[in-house]
């Protein structure tokens, strides 16, 4: 009996969880976006099960998983990695991999017109923009080694001289404040389409979903002097 290939993806790199399922022919069977304020992920297991049911399979019928690994929020990335790792634990026949959320962001923003060199931009807070570079190879995006915390508009201008830029719609205002004259050069997308994680380098399962991408430390606090007793 021939077994169907059901491919699922989950990205939770910010407060929006993006879910998608596709078959072996790249047909999208189901896609959904869920806003989870405060990264309350308690509903995710149920929503994943519902998504699988809409695609005509139980959650146990998923044979391949792609998980967004960032850059993004510390909590969401860890939740997605832990959830899928738990769902597939003890099932070596299920393929699991990590895919940079930046690849999904760029593919979603430039749908159908993918540039060779692209950089994903994120609001870094504190008047900074985070940048993660990727290069198109054989139709899929691979990290090109460029990462930066941009602090001046001229730094962003230099980035845009050599690459197209993509960002989430939620970060448009931050980019406009950072460099008003450059913001219009950035292609924005409202969401990361999880199916784009499935379609990016689809046969490469070398990266673990726990190999998360952070462009700088997730927590910024001054060291505290231990209390003496």
RORONU-881956 format. One line per field, with one value per residue: x, y, z of N, C-alpha, C in turn; residue in one letter. Coordinates in pm, 1 decimal. Layout:
N
nc1	c(X:...)
nc2	c(Y:...)
nc3	c(Z:...)
cac1	c(X:...)
cac2	c(Y:...)
cac3	c(Z:...)
cc1	c(X:...)
cc2	c(Y:...)
cc3	c(Z:...)
type	c(A:...)
***
This chain:
229
nc1	c(84.3:57.9:195.5:82.5:250.2:248.7:305.8:391.0:403.0:520.9:539.0:641.0:756.5:695.3:421.0:222.4:116.1:184.6:48.0:65.7:-23.4:79.8:86.7:278.0:298.4:328.4:90.4:-106.7:-275.4:-395.8:-400.3:-328.9:-344.6:-276.4:-332.4:-165.5:-168.0:78.3:226.1:86.4:67.1:-102.3:-316.9:-211.0:-149.5:-410.3:-501.3:-324.0:-398.1:-657.0:-598.9:-469.1:-683.5:-853.8:-705.3:-746.4:-629.7:-516.7:-325.0:-114.7:-67.4:101.0:395.3:625.5:788.8:834.4:991.5:990.2:1284.9:1368.3:1523.2:1365.9:1116.4:1221.8:1065.8:849.0:987.1:1115.9:895.9:766.3:967.4:995.1:737.5:691.5:907.0:830.7:591.2:687.5:859.4:1014.2:937.5:1100.2:1054.6:931.9:1013.5:1190.0:1268.9:1453.8:1387.2:1497.5:1305.1:1332.6:1366.5:1107.7:977.5:1096.0:1030.0:753.8:712.0:817.8:670.5:668.6:856.6:1141.4:1428.3:1786.0:1971.6:1880.5:1755.0:1629.0:1448.0:1402.3:1227.1:1432.1:1389.4:1471.0:1550.7:1681.3:1754.2:1729.6:1909.3:1914.9:2079.6:2020.9:2065.0:1960.2:1962.7:1945.3:1668.9:1593.8:1625.3:1926.2:2119.9:2345.2:2548.8:2551.7:2474.2:2337.8:2315.6:2158.4:2223.0:2224.7:2084.9:2242.5:2372.1:2170.4:2115.9:2348.8:2318.3:2095.0:2199.5:2306.0:2125.2:1782.0:1516.9:1308.0:1029.5:814.5:477.2:406.1:637.8:672.6:627.7:837.6:1058.7:1007.2:1044.0:1312.5:1452.7:1322.6:1343.8:1421.7:1244.3:1042.8:1165.0:1159.1:1006.9:701.4:521.2:218.0:222.5:411.1:408.7:345.8:361.2:567.0:792.6:785.3:829.0:1081.8:1395.8:1326.4:1414.2:1614.9:1705.8:1888.2:1913.6:1831.5:1518.7:1568.2:1787.9:1813.8:1781.7:1926.0:1975.7:2089.9:2147.3:1868.4:1779.7:1823.9:1978.3:2125.9:2402.7:2345.9:2443.8:2512.1:2312.2:2432.8:2446.8)
nc2	c(-119.6:216.8:496.2:818.8:1129.3:1371.0:1696.2:1921.6:2250.8:2484.3:2807.5:3022.9:3265.8:3517.7:3692.8:3583.9:3271.9:3061.8:2816.0:2537.3:2284.9:2054.4:1851.0:1586.7:1688.5:1958.6:2085.8:2299.0:2205.7:2306.8:2614.2:2851.1:3133.7:3241.5:3464.1:3497.7:3645.8:3769.9:3543.6:3314.7:2991.5:2781.1:2693.5:2586.7:2300.0:2190.0:2344.7:2266.5:1999.9:2037.8:2164.7:1958.6:1780.9:1927.5:1905.0:1648.4:1440.4:1267.4:1415.0:1249.1:1150.0:1313.4:1326.3:1471.0:1744.5:2095.0:2350.4:2684.8:2859.0:3112.1:3436.8:3568.3:3594.9:3491.4:3324.0:3221.4:3084.6:2880.8:2747.3:2646.6:2476.8:2294.9:2188.6:2054.6:1879.7:1724.5:1610.8:1442.2:1275.4:963.9:862.4:776.0:751.8:978.7:1273.4:1559.1:1902.3:2211.4:2536.5:2850.6:3118.5:3355.1:3284.8:3203.3:3447.8:3615.0:3475.1:3492.2:3767.8:3834.8:3688.0:3478.9:3633.4:3608.8:3752.8:3727.3:3796.6:3867.0:4031.3:3989.1:4198.8:4322.3:4469.9:4581.6:4705.4:4973.3:5169.1:5031.5:4817.7:4483.7:4260.5:3996.7:3807.4:3639.9:3407.0:3315.3:2991.2:2747.6:2778.8:2799.0:2956.6:3022.8:3085.4:3358.4:3433.1:3693.6:3897.8:4153.2:4425.8:4703.5:5045.2:5296.0:5499.5:5507.7:5265.6:5084.7:5175.4:5095.6:4818.3:4787.1:4850.0:4621.7:4416.2:4302.8:4391.9:4259.7:4270.1:4227.3:4343.1:4448.0:4567.1:4789.9:5057.8:5095.8:5080.2:5302.4:5508.0:5469.2:5501.7:5707.3:5779.4:5549.8:5349.7:5292.1:5127.9:4877.0:4562.7:4465.0:4219.1:4088.0:3852.8:3555.6:3303.0:2980.8:2763.5:2831.1:2763.2:2490.0:2460.2:2561.9:2459.5:2174.7:1906.3:1902.5:1800.8:1853.5:2036.7:2089.0:2143.7:2267.2:2425.1:2726.2:3065.8:3355.4:3699.8:3861.1:3874.6:3754.5:3872.6:4168.3:4273.9:4426.0:4292.4:4148.7:4197.4:3926.8:3849.7:3875.8:3653.4)
nc3	c(0.0:-89.1:76.2:152.8:120.5:354.6:427.5:676.3:822.9:1064.2:1184.3:1435.0:1491.0:1568.3:1731.2:1576.6:1482.4:1217.0:1013.2:795.0:554.5:306.6:6.8:-160.6:-411.2:-401.0:-358.7:-173.3:107.7:332.2:509.0:765.0:982.3:1310.8:1565.8:1863.6:2135.9:2354.6:2330.0:2410.8:2391.0:2433.2:2281.4:2053.7:2005.2:1969.8:1753.1:1553.8:1524.6:1428.7:1188.6:1048.9:1028.2:859.6:632.9:570.3:717.1:1014.1:1282.4:1333.1:1086.0:946.3:764.0:719.1:870.3:882.8:1053.3:1155.5:1228.2:1294.0:1226.5:1526.0:1789.2:2108.4:2283.5:2122.2:1915.3:2057.3:2164.4:1931.6:1830.0:2042.6:2058.6:1808.4:1815.2:2032.0:1933.6:1739.3:1863.2:1915.6:1674.1:1430.5:1161.1:1073.9:914.2:1020.5:1029.7:1056.9:930.3:822.5:941.5:812.8:546.0:479.9:519.3:322.0:85.7:103.3:84.5:-168.2:-353.1:-630.5:-766.3:-701.2:-562.9:-626.6:-424.9:-97.5:194.4:515.3:725.3:1056.9:1331.7:1574.1:1809.6:2040.5:1857.5:1653.0:1372.8:1279.0:1070.7:831.7:605.1:289.0:16.3:-308.2:-426.3:-661.6:-664.4:-397.5:-74.0:99.6:394.2:371.5:531.6:621.8:886.4:1093.6:1327.3:1273.4:1316.7:1211.3:951.6:716.3:721.8:662.7:404.6:273.1:286.3:122.1:-120.9:-224.7:-202.6:-214.8:6.6:265.7:488.3:774.3:783.5:1030.0:1115.3:965.2:1051.6:1232.4:1060.2:902.0:1085.8:1140.9:897.8:700.5:428.1:304.4:354.9:169.3:-10.6:86.4:75.1:197.1:388.0:519.4:667.9:751.0:527.4:600.9:429.6:260.0:398.0:373.0:98.6:57.3:-23.7:-19.8:8.9:190.5:495.0:693.3:898.8:1237.3:1412.1:1649.9:1620.6:1660.5:1543.3:1648.1:1642.4:1821.9:2177.5:2368.2:2601.5:2783.4:3043.9:3326.8:3505.0:3821.7:4158.6:4362.0:4646.6:4971.1:5242.4)
cac1	c(0.0:137.9:167.5:85.5:339.9:181.9:409.9:335.3:497.7:478.8:626.3:592.1:869.5:640.4:294.9:135.5:154.5:144.8:40.9:30.4:-2.1:87.1:115.3:405.8:295.7:332.7:-45.0:-135.7:-399.1:-455.5:-312.3:-398.6:-266.9:-341.7:-269.4:-159.1:-112.2:160.0:283.1:11.5:66.1:-179.2:-411.5:-142.7:-168.5:-545.0:-512.4:-250.7:-482.6:-766.3:-542.6:-449.7:-815.8:-901.2:-628.8:-786.5:-541.3:-490.1:-194.3:-16.0:-44.7:202.8:519.4:738.3:765.3:927.9:968.9:1062.9:1387.6:1403.7:1521.1:1235.0:1101.1:1281.6:965.5:777.3:1074.7:1138.2:769.7:745.3:1066.8:964.8:610.3:708.2:998.3:750.5:495.9:756.4:952.0:990.2:890.1:1212.6:1009.0:884.9:1123.1:1173.5:1380.0:1439.5:1403.3:1496.1:1183.0:1369.0:1339.2:963.2:943.9:1138.7:949.2:617.6:711.1:850.4:604.8:672.5:962.6:1241.7:1559.7:1899.5:2019.5:1772.7:1780.1:1509.4:1465.0:1314.9:1235.8:1516.1:1360.2:1579.6:1591.7:1772.6:1694.7:1806.5:1915.9:1960.5:2095.3:2002.3:2094.0:1880.5:2042.8:1860.8:1529.8:1569.3:1710.7:2024.1:2187.9:2469.8:2647.7:2540.8:2381.9:2379.7:2227.3:2176.2:2196.9:2222.2:2022.0:2340.0:2402.2:2063.5:2136.9:2455.1:2259.5:2002.5:2276.8:2347.0:2021.6:1643.1:1483.0:1171.2:997.1:674.0:398.6:407.1:761.8:680.6:639.0:973.6:1148.1:982.6:1109.2:1457.0:1505.8:1202.5:1372.1:1454.2:1140.1:964.3:1239.2:1141.6:883.1:638.0:419.2:147.7:245.1:498.4:328.2:416.4:388.4:694.6:895.5:781.2:878.6:1220.2:1494.3:1239.4:1476.6:1725.5:1665.2:2011.9:1906.6:1736.4:1429.1:1618.0:1900.3:1741.5:1860.9:1910.2:2072.7:2157.5:2092.9:1725.0:1751.0:1921.1:1968.8:2255.6:2435.4:2311.3:2536.6:2443.6:2286.4:2515.0:2371.1)
cac2	c(0.0:338.7:593.6:957.1:1222.5:1490.7:1785.0:2027.9:2355.0:2573.7:2920.1:3100.2:3355.6:3634.9:3659.1:3512.7:3135.7:3028.8:2671.4:2495.6:2146.1:2036.6:1713.2:1567.8:1759.4:2101.0:2140.4:2340.2:2143.2:2392.1:2718.4:2930.1:3224.0:3255.9:3559.9:3447.3:3757.3:3731.6:3411.5:3209.8:2884.7:2667.1:2647.7:2537.9:2157.7:2168.5:2405.1:2181.3:1883.6:2083.9:2190.3:1828.9:1726.7:2000.4:1854.9:1510.4:1343.9:1292.8:1476.2:1141.4:1119.2:1402.2:1250.7:1564.2:1870.5:2206.8:2442.7:2810.2:2870.0:3249.6:3512.9:3599.5:3601.1:3380.8:3232.5:3153.6:2990.8:2765.0:2675.0:2571.6:2368.8:2194.0:2124.7:1959.1:1775.8:1635.3:1537.4:1343.1:1196.8:820.5:826.0:804.5:751.8:1113.0:1366.1:1688.0:1991.6:2354.1:2623.8:2989.1:3196.3:3459.3:3233.6:3213.2:3590.0:3666.4:3409.9:3545.6:3907.4:3845.0:3572.3:3472.9:3718.0:3596.2:3809.6:3639.9:3836.2:3929.4:4044.9:4002.1:4304.8:4309.5:4575.5:4539.0:4794.2:5065.4:5240.6:4947.5:4723.4:4360.2:4217.7:3859.4:3794.1:3509.9:3402.3:3216.2:2888.9:2639.6:2804.3:2804.1:3052.1:2975.5:3195.6:3398.1:3469.3:3832.9:3936.8:4284.1:4512.0:4833.9:5155.1:5421.9:5485.8:5480.7:5122.3:5022.1:5212.7:5010.5:4685.8:4790.7:4863.1:4490.5:4314.7:4344.2:4377.0:4222.2:4285.4:4208.4:4466.1:4499.5:4641.3:4902.1:5184.8:5105.3:5110.2:5441.4:5595.6:5448.5:5559.9:5740.4:5788.6:5416.1:5253.0:5252.4:5028.2:4748.3:4492.2:4416.9:4115.2:4084.4:3727.6:3452.5:3191.4:2861.1:2673.2:2866.2:2684.4:2356.5:2462.4:2609.0:2351.4:2073.9:1776.2:1920.4:1779.0:1851.9:2130.1:2052.5:2253.8:2331.1:2513.1:2852.2:3179.4:3481.0:3798.1:3915.5:3813.0:3776.9:3946.3:4274.6:4318.4:4443.2:4187.5:4183.4:4148.1:3828.3:3891.7:3806.8:3610.5)
cac3	c(0.0:-99.5:181.0:106.5:188.0:405.3:478.1:760.2:864.7:1172.4:1217.1:1550.0:1515.3:1638.3:1796.3:1484.2:1444.7:1080.9:996.5:659.2:515.1:162.3:-32.2:-228.3:-538.6:-368.1:-346.3:-36.6:153.5:435.9:563.3:865.9:1067.2:1440.7:1655.7:2000.7:2211.4:2469.2:2303.4:2477.1:2291.2:2482.1:2180.2:1933.7:1973.3:1916.8:1620.6:1461.1:1498.5:1343.0:1055.7:985.7:995.3:741.2:518.9:546.9:781.5:1155.7:1303.7:1324.6:945.5:888.7:743.2:716.9:941.2:868.7:1165.1:1144.1:1331.7:1320.9:1350.6:1580.3:1934.3:2183.9:2336.6:2016.1:1845.8:2143.9:2175.2:1807.7:1822.7:2144.6:2027.2:1698.9:1862.7:2115.1:1850.4:1654.6:1945.4:1908.7:1540.5:1338.8:1021.9:1041.5:889.5:1087.8:999.0:1080.2:813.8:869.4:919.9:716.1:411.1:461.7:509.0:191.1:-16.9:113.3:39.4:-311.5:-415.8:-775.9:-822.5:-596.2:-596.7:-595.1:-292.4:-21.2:337.3:598.3:825.0:1173.5:1432.1:1685.0:1923.2:2077.9:1735.3:1576.0:1278.8:1266.6:931.1:810.4:461.5:225.6:-126.6:-380.4:-493.0:-713.2:-632.9:-253.0:-3.1:196.2:461.6:304.0:633.4:664.7:992.7:1144.7:1404.7:1209.1:1410.0:1137.7:818.8:610.5:724.7:586.0:264.7:221.9:268.9:8.5:-244.3:-275.7:-181.6:-193.7:148.2:299.5:630.0:809.3:787.7:1166.9:1137.5:871.8:1124.2:1287.7:948.8:861.4:1184.4:1134.6:773.7:622.1:285.3:253.7:390.9:52.4:-86.7:152.5:39.0:319.8:381.8:648.4:740.2:694.5:479.4:646.6:317.8:199.4:467.0:312.9:-39.1:50.3:-13.1:41.3:35.1:285.0:633.4:771.3:1012.1:1342.7:1450.4:1772.1:1586.2:1647.2:1496.0:1721.4:1592.3:1940.1:2298.7:2383.4:2724.3:2809.8:3182.6:3391.0:3600.8:3958.3:4259.5:4445.9:4784.5:5070.9:5361.7)
cc1	c(88.0:95.8:179.9:186.2:261.0:286.3:344.4:444.0:435.8:583.2:562.6:701.4:825.4:502.9:194.4:193.5:98.6:157.0:5.9:54.8:-5.5:114.1:246.6:413.8:296.1:194.1:-70.4:-273.1:-471.4:-353.2:-392.5:-299.7:-345.5:-265.1:-278.8:-90.1:-36.7:223.1:218.3:-9.2:-19.8:-274.1:-343.3:-162.1:-305.9:-558.7:-435.2:-332.4:-598.5:-717.5:-522.7:-583.1:-872.5:-829.8:-656.9:-698.0:-539.7:-351.6:-83.7:13.9:54.7:334.9:644.0:698.2:875.3:892.4:1052.9:1158.7:1435.6:1474.5:1378.2:1236.1:1150.3:1175.9:897.8:861.5:1096.0:1011.3:747.2:841.0:1033.6:837.2:626.8:804.6:923.5:654.6:562.1:851.5:915.0:937.4:998.8:1171.8:957.5:1005.2:1091.8:1293.9:1347.9:1466.0:1403.3:1363.4:1208.2:1343.8:1190.5:917.2:976.6:1054.0:805.5:610.2:729.4:787.1:609.3:783.2:1078.4:1375.6:1672.2:1955.3:1907.6:1812.0:1646.7:1538.2:1360.9:1334.1:1315.3:1489.6:1481.0:1638.0:1695.7:1691.5:1787.3:1798.9:1973.9:1961.6:2077.7:2029.2:2015.1:1973.9:1951.3:1716.1:1495.1:1667.6:1797.7:2086.7:2318.8:2576.5:2637.5:2433.9:2430.4:2270.9:2252.5:2134.0:2187.0:2158.2:2121.1:2381.9:2294.9:2077.9:2242.7:2403.1:2173.9:2073.7:2307.0:2239.8:1884.3:1607.3:1335.7:1151.2:849.7:603.9:401.0:530.7:776.0:702.1:779.7:1074.1:1130.8:1047.4:1261.1:1517.2:1389.5:1227.0:1401.3:1340.8:1061.6:1034.9:1223.7:1007.3:824.6:536.1:349.5:183.2:355.7:408.8:402.3:445.9:520.9:811.6:902.4:852.0:1022.8:1315.5:1430.0:1303.8:1590.8:1674.1:1786.0:2005.2:1798.5:1644.2:1473.7:1740.2:1844.6:1835.8:1826.4:2017.4:2141.7:2091.4:1946.6:1691.2:1861.7:1900.4:2109.7:2278.4:2402.9:2412.3:2461.8:2426.9:2370.7:2430.2:2464.2)
cc2	c(124.9:438.7:734.6:1036.7:1347.4:1575.6:1899.7:2126.9:2439.6:2682.6:2999.1:3198.3:3490.9:3595.3:3590.2:3374.8:3107.6:2878.2:2640.7:2346.7:2138.7:1890.2:1706.0:1638.9:1911.8:2165.7:2173.8:2285.1:2228.6:2495.4:2807.0:3017.1:3246.4:3358.5:3507.8:3552.8:3706.8:3594.6:3304.1:3098.1:2766.8:2611.1:2579.8:2388.3:2129.2:2225.4:2324.3:2057.3:1920.4:2108.2:2059.0:1768.3:1794.9:1949.8:1707.1:1406.0:1369.5:1353.1:1371.1:1102.0:1209.3:1326.5:1338.7:1692.4:1970.7:2309.5:2568.0:2828.8:3012.9:3316.8:3545.0:3600.2:3474.0:3278.0:3153.2:3050.6:2864.2:2681.0:2588.4:2453.4:2256.8:2117.3:2018.9:1847.3:1675.2:1550.2:1423.2:1253.2:1047.7:773.1:858.3:806.2:888.7:1204.9:1501.6:1775.1:2133.9:2431.0:2768.0:3057.9:3307.2:3413.8:3240.7:3356.4:3644.2:3606.0:3461.5:3686.7:3918.2:3731.6:3581.3:3553.3:3722.4:3654.5:3714.8:3668.9:3909.2:3935.3:4062.8:4102.7:4290.0:4429.6:4522.9:4614.8:4884.6:5136.4:5163.8:4856.1:4602.5:4311.2:4077.5:3832.7:3652.2:3521.1:3288.9:3121.1:2774.4:2654.2:2811.8:2899.1:2982.4:3095.6:3228.7:3445.5:3611.4:3847.3:4069.2:4343.3:4653.2:4945.4:5290.7:5400.1:5453.0:5333.4:5045.1:5053.0:5124.3:4869.0:4682.0:4810.8:4727.5:4382.8:4378.8:4314.5:4344.3:4236.8:4255.0:4343.7:4529.4:4584.1:4762.0:5034.9:5203.8:5138.6:5253.6:5538.5:5588.1:5517.4:5592.2:5738.6:5652.0:5316.2:5203.7:5149.1:4887.4:4689.0:4428.8:4307.8:4107.9:3962.9:3647.0:3336.2:3061.0:2763.9:2705.1:2799.7:2544.7:2355.7:2509.2:2493.2:2225.2:1939.7:1783.7:1910.4:1776.3:1939.9:2086.9:2170.5:2325.8:2419.1:2652.2:2968.2:3302.9:3577.6:3874.0:3850.7:3850.2:3864.6:4047.9:4325.7:4334.3:4331.6:4236.5:4123.4:4049.0:3877.9:3808.6:3774.1:3604.1)
cc3	c(0.0:7.2:124.6:186.6:225.9:475.3:554.5:797.4:973.8:1190.2:1329.9:1591.3:1570.3:1688.5:1705.0:1454.2:1306.6:1061.5:851.4:643.8:363.2:130.9:-108.6:-362.0:-520.9:-369.9:-200.4:2.5:256.0:480.6:657.7:942.3:1196.6:1523.6:1798.6:2085.9:2334.2:2453.9:2389.1:2376.8:2332.4:2377.7:2061.8:1905.5:1913.2:1776.5:1515.6:1424.9:1406.2:1200.5:980.4:943.2:871.1:615.4:491.3:608.6:932.2:1170.6:1294.5:1180.5:877.5:881.1:738.4:788.3:907.5:976.4:1144.7:1259.9:1356.2:1202.9:1396.1:1731.1:2002.1:2224.2:2225.9:1943.8:1927.6:2157.2:2051.1:1798.3:1920.3:2110.7:1918.5:1739.2:1949.5:2033.8:1773.4:1733.3:1937.5:1775.3:1438.4:1192.3:977.9:1025.2:953.0:1056.2:1043.5:952.8:863.9:839.1:818.7:573.8:381.1:444.2:370.1:79.5:-15.1:56.6:-111.2:-392.1:-568.5:-841.8:-723.9:-639.1:-557.8:-457.1:-220.1:125.6:408.7:708.6:935.6:1265.4:1550.8:1813.2:1948.0:1956.0:1655.2:1482.7:1267.5:1122.4:920.8:660.7:410.8:76.2:-190.7:-455.3:-532.5:-667.9:-485.9:-186.4:100.7:265.0:390.4:401.6:684.1:772.8:1049.1:1233.7:1353.3:1303.9:1340.5:1001.0:709.1:608.3:646.8:437.3:201.1:196.3:142.7:-125.1:-306.7:-262.1:-175.3:-49.7:165.9:449.6:650.5:815.8:926.4:1195.8:1044.7:944.9:1181.0:1178.3:900.7:958.8:1170.3:1013.4:680.8:471.5:222.5:271.4:270.1:-33.9:-29.7:112.3:165.2:292.0:516.9:732.2:674.0:655.2:511.2:533.2:248.8:271.3:406.3:177.9:-51.2:75.9:44.5:73.6:136.3:428.9:726.8:895.2:1110.2:1372.4:1577.0:1746.4:1555.8:1614.6:1578.8:1672.4:1703.6:2060.4:2317.2:2503.1:2748.8:2953.2:3237.2:3491.7:3742.1:4054.5:4348.1:4587.8:4878.5:5192.4:5481.2)
type	c(X:X:X:X:X:X:X:X:X:X:X:X:X:X:X:X:X:X:X:X:X:X:X:X:X:X:X:X:X:X:X:X:X:X:X:X:X:X:X:X:X:X:X:X:X:X:X:X:X:X:X:X:X:X:X:X:X:X:X:X:X:X:X:X:X:X:X:X:X:X:X:X:X:X:X:X:X:X:X:X:X:X:X:X:X:X:X:X:X:X:X:X:X:X:X:X:X:X:X:X:X:X:X:X:X:X:X:X:X:X:X:X:X:X:X:X:X:X:X:X:X:X:X:X:X:X:X:X:X:X:X:X:X:X:X:X:X:X:X:X:X:X:X:X:X:X:X:X:X:X:X:X:X:X:X:X:X:X:X:X:X:X:X:X:X:X:X:X:X:X:X:X:X:X:X:X:X:X:X:X:X:X:X:X:X:X:X:X:X:X:X:X:X:X:X:X:X:X:X:X:X:X:X:X:X:X:X:X:X:X:X:X:X:X:X:X:X:X:X:X:X:X:X:X:X:X:X:X:X)
***
